[in-house]
Amino acid sequence: MTELHFQETDPFAPIRHVYDVEEIICSRRTKHQQLLIFKSSYFGRVLVLDGVVQLTERDEHLYHEMLTHVALHAHPHPTEVLIVGGGDGGSLREVLKHNSVRRVKMVELDLGVTEASKEFLPTLSTGFADPRADILEAKGEDYLAQTGDRFDVVIMDSTDPVGPAAALFADECLANAAGVLKDDGIFVGQTESLHFHLDFVREVQRKLATSFRIVDLYTVPLATYGGNWWTFSIASKVYDPRELQRACEIETRFYAADVHRQAFLTPSLRRRLLDSAG
């Protein structure tokens, strides 16, 4: 019996991951990229875009819970939430767990990803049927530059900052993200690995500091992503993101109040990593 394997071709990491493949679930070309979903004996279903693994069923909850719930609990009453990217629906699923949320605007470049998720990733795509979800197919940077809507929380759920996603981390785009927030709004985005992408993390932190009063960094261990020690850059106009403004009353697998507080870099480590030029 021939064993099938998938080798990732991540252009933003100096290592390659290899997965066993039990079954090809879906392989198609969307308007923007090559999409693959396969089943792995250990990781379950795996979503791949242009050769780069985006998520696995086994550990996607670590990423999606930490990307969303830290910012949402750092805000006392989030009602309007914007997700830039997030076409698989994982972030949308988590945001909709908050009863205070009245509307979630999701701006996704490639709704082909959303359609594939609805077909083949049922544990991620549950939120698309929720009446509070408002889905728009557009470039995130264009929406941020043009919208008149205002939000309590903006969540940047992007792919690696190469190709089309690079525009989301430009100075102007991050400034526009601050501009669509209400006066007490909070921004959060995934910002790659402390192991492999420290210069990029520092750059994003610096850019956010030009538009927000408080900028901070928290992490989660993600074995699926090259570099493992995954970062989330969070920026707030008013509230300290390290502090929960509301009790954690939602159902989660990883996120909790103590996880929230302990996920942030300690002050001494933050200084050594982010304030050092080396």
N, C-alpha and C positions, 0 to 999 in steps of 0.2 A: 504493500500500500504506500503510495506516494504522499509524503507530508507536505502540506501547503504552508507557506510562511509569507508574511508581509513585512517588508523593511521600510521604515519611515524615511522620508527624504526631507527633513526639516532644515530649511535654509538658515535658520536663526540659532542653531545649536551645533556644537562641535562633536556631538555623538549621534549614533543611530540606534534606534530601538527596533527590535525584531519581534513580531507576534506570530504565534501559531494561528492558523486559519482553519476552522472547522467547516465553514460554509460561507459563500458569498451571498449576502442578503440582497444587495442592490448595488449596481454599478451604472452610473449614468452621467451625462454631461448636462449641467444646468446652463443658464445663460452666461454664467461668469466663471465656472470652475468645474473640475472633475470631482464627482462625489462618489464615495465608496462606503458601504456599510457591510462589515463582515462580522461573523461570530467567532469569538475566541473561547477556548475551553475555560480559561481563567477569568478573563475580563468581561465576558458576555459580548453584547453587541458593541461594535467600535465604529465611530463615525470618523471618516477621513476626508479632508478637502485638499485637493491638489497635492496629494502625497503626504500630508501632515495630519497626524491624529489629533482630533479636536476633543474627543471625550470617549470614555468607556462606561458601560453601565455599572461596572463594579465600583468606580470611585468618582463619578461625576458629581455626586452629592457634596463631596469635600469642596470642590471648586464653586459650585453654584450657591451653596449655602453661605460660604464665607464671602463671596462677592456681593451678595445681596443683603444679608441680615445684619451685618455690622452697621452699615449706613442707615438701614431702616430702623434699627433700635437706637441709634445715636440721635435720631430725630423724634421729637415728642409726639407728632401727629402727622405722619406722611399720608397725604391723600392723592397727590398727583405725582406719578413716577414715570420717568423716561428711561427706556432701555435702548441704547445704541448698539446694534448688532444683536447677538443672542438668538439667531435664527432657529436653533434647535429647540428652543422653548424652555430650557432648564432654568434660566434666570426668571423668566415669566412665571413659571410654576411656583418658584419660591416667593416672589414678590406678592403674588395673589394669596398667600397664606395670611397676610396681614389684613385684618378686618377694617382697619382705618383707610385702606387704599380704595379709592373710588374709581380711578382710571389708571391704566398702564398703557402708555404709548410705546410701541416697539417699532423702531426704524431699522429695517434690515435691507441690505443691498440685494440679497439673493433669496427670494422666497422659494426658490427651488429647494433650498435646505429645509425650509419650514415644511414644505409639502412632503419631503422624504421623511422628516421626523414624524409627521402625522401618520404616515403609512407604516413605518418600520421601528419607531422608537416610542412606543406608547407610554413608557414611564416618564418621558421627558415632555411630551407634547400635550399634556392634559389641560394646560392653561389656555390653549388657543380657543377652546369652546366657551370660556368664561366671558360673559357680556361686558365685563370691565376692561377686557383686552381690546386694544385698537392697534391694528397692524398696518404699517405703511412700508411699501417697497421703495426705498430711496437711499441715496448716499447719506450717511450720518453727518458728514461734515457740511453738506448742503442744507440739510434740515436744521442743524444748529445755527447756521448763518442766517436763515430766512424766517424761522418760525416766530410767531408772536406769542406762543404758549409759554407758560411759566410752570415750573415744577418744584416739588419739595426735594426730590432726590433724582440725580442723573447717574445712571449706571452704564459704564462703557464696557460692554462684553464683546471684545474684539478678538480677531485672530492675531497672530504674531504681527508686529509692526513692520512688515515688508509688503511690497505691492500696494494694492488698494487701501489696506488698513493703515499704512504709514501716515496718511493724511489725517487720521483721527488724533494723532499725537503731535501734530504741528502746533506751534504757538497760538496761531489764530483760532484753531479749532478748540483747544482747551480754554482759551479766553471766551469763546462763544458758549462753551458749556457752562462756564460760570455765569454768563449773561442770561441764560434761559432759566436759571435758578431763582427762586424767591429770595427775599432778603435773609432768610435763615436756612437756605438750602445747603445740601451736601452732595458732593461729587465723589464717585468711586470708580476705579477702573483696574483691570488686571494689567500688571506692568512687568511680567516676565520673571526671570530667575535671578536671585542674588548671586548664585554661583557663576552664571554665564553672562549675565546682562547688567552688571552693576552700573556701568556707565550710563546705560539707558534709564535705569531706575533713578539715578541721580539727576539726569536731565529732566525727566518728567516731574520729579519733586520740585526742581528749580522753577520750571514753567508754572506749575500750580501755585507756587508761592507768590507769583506776581498778581494773582487774582483772588486769593483766599487768605483769610486771617490765620487759619490753622491748617497745616499740612502734615500728614503723618503717614506711617507705613506699617502694615501688618502682613503676616505671612501664614502659609499653610503648607505642610509637606504633601507634594503631589508626585507620586512615582511615575505617572503617565507622561508628564511633561519633561522635556530635556532641561536639566538643571535642578529639578525636584523642589528646591526651596523657593516656592512661588510667592510673588509679592502682589499686594494690592495697595495702590496709592489712593489715599482718601483725603479730601480737602473740604473744609467746612467754613461757612461764613460766620457762624456764631457758636455752635455747640462743640464741645470737646468730643471727638469721635471715640475716645477711649472709654467714655462713660455711657452707660445705657440710660436713656431717658424714659424708657418704658420697660415693664417686666417682660421677660421672654415667655410667652404663653402659646407659642406655636409648636407644631410637631416637627422635629428635626432629627437627623441621624448623627450629626457631628456638632453643629453650632449649639452653644449654650452661653449663659451669662458669663461663666468663668472662662470659657474658651474665648469669648469676645475680648475680655480684659487681658488675657495672657498671650493673645496672638500678636500684639504690638511689640515691636522691637524695644528692648530696654533702652533707657536714655544713653547709657555709655556705649552700647553696641551701635545705636543709631548714629552717634557722633563719629565713631570710628569708621563705619561703612559709608555714610553719606557725606560727611564733612571732610573726608580725606581725599586728596587728589591722587593717591596711589592706587 
